[in-house]
Amino acid sequence: MDTKQIVTNYHNAWTGGDVEAARLCLADDLDFQGSIDTFHRADDFIIALMMFKKMLRGINLIQSFFSESEAALLYDCDTMSPTGVIRTAEFFTVKDGKIKSINLVFDATELRKLMAG
């Protein structure tokens, strides 16, 4: 599978709530860097991802870019929280048929306020 297929499979799996399929796309030693959390193991990350999924109404993919070993997705997360829609950019590195790293970028200001309260 190429980078586009791996990242697309991952995105479709997690947004569709298929934890097992999403996890299969990730390297065990996934390096995740996000606006709120950091993880160095796919099993830890996938738990947090599925918790986040529970607060979503939906995802609207706006744009995607793919190269041989990297990808980027831009999408809106429509949340059930007072934060509403969160514009999100996600950057991937793929190696040996698995997603090796994810850098997730969004404005976490309102989410941090909710988490503090």
N, C-alpha and C positions, 0 to 999 in steps of 0.2 A: 504494500500500500504506500502511496505517496503522501507527502505532507498535507496536501489539500484534503484527501480522503480521511486521514487520521484525525485532523483537527475538526473537520465537518462531522465525522462520526461522534467525536467527543461532545461537541456543542449540541448536536441533536439529542444525544443520550441524556446529558444532564438537564437540558431544558425540558425534556420529555419525562424526567423523573426516573430514568433507567440507570440506577446506581451501578449495577454490575457492568453494563456496557461502557459507562463513562470510565469506571476504574480500569477496565481492560486497555484503555487508550493511554494510560499514564505509566511512566517508569516508576518503579518502586521508590527510587530516591529522588522523586520529583522535587524541584526547587521552586516553590511558590512564593512570590513577593506581591503583596496586595496593599491596598490603601489602609487596611485595618489589621490584617493578619499576615504572618509569615509561617510557612510550613516547609519541612525538609523530608517529609515522607508522604507518599500518595495516600496511604490509609488515613492519616490524620486530616489531610486536606479534604478528602472526599466526604468525611463526616460533616465538616463545616459547610461544604458546598451544598449538601442536601438540606441542612438546616436553613441556609439562605434561600434555597428553592422554595421552601414552605411559605415564605413571605412574599412570593411573587404572584402577580396576576398573569404575567406573560413577559415575553422577550420579543423585541422587534429588531431583527438584524438589519443594519443600515448598510454596512460595507464590509468587504473582506478582501484581504490581500494574501497571496501565497508565493513563496519561493521554494527552492529545493529543500531547505531545512528550517524555514521560518514561516510564520503566518501572523496575521493581525486581523482581529475582528472588532468592529465598532457596532455597538448595539445599545438599545434602551431597555432598562429593566423597569417594568411597571410594578411598583411595590404596593403592598397593602398598608404600608406604614405612612405616617404623615409626610415622609420625604417625597412621596409620589414617584415620578419617573427619574431614574438615575442614568445618565449617559455614561457608558462604560467602554473603555478600550482594553483589549486583551491581546497580549503579545506572547507568542509561543516559539519554542525551539524544539524541533523534533530530531531524535537521534535513534538509530537502530529500531525504527518502526514504532516508537513510543514518544509521547510528549515528555520531554526532559525538564523543561522549565516553562513557567507561566508568570508573566508580569501583568497584573491587573491594575488598571488606573481608573479612578473615579473620584469625584469630590465627596469625601466622607464626612464633611462637616456636620450635616444634619443627622447622619447615622450615629456619629460619636455622641451628639447631644442626647439622642434617645437612649443609647447604651449607658450613659452616665446617670440618667434619670431613673 
